[in-house]
């Protein structure tokens, strides 16, 4: 399950993850907001800290992840 219009980026390989986030951010309008999420917010919190500390990217994190998310969800990637 995922949030509608969300883009799935796998965190398992750090370099590929960072490259995918860079490409995403470069493709967005300047005022667009990037929010990371996972099932519990454990991995997305890690990813948020990684992007901020090592690469200077300021992104949001959906606290509580999908487990606490109350909005609509869709199936698939």
ABEGO torsion letter per residue (X at the ends): XBBBGBBBBBAABAAAAAAAAAAAAAABBAABBBBBBBAAGAAAAAAAAAAAAAAGBBBBBBBGEAAABABBBBBEX
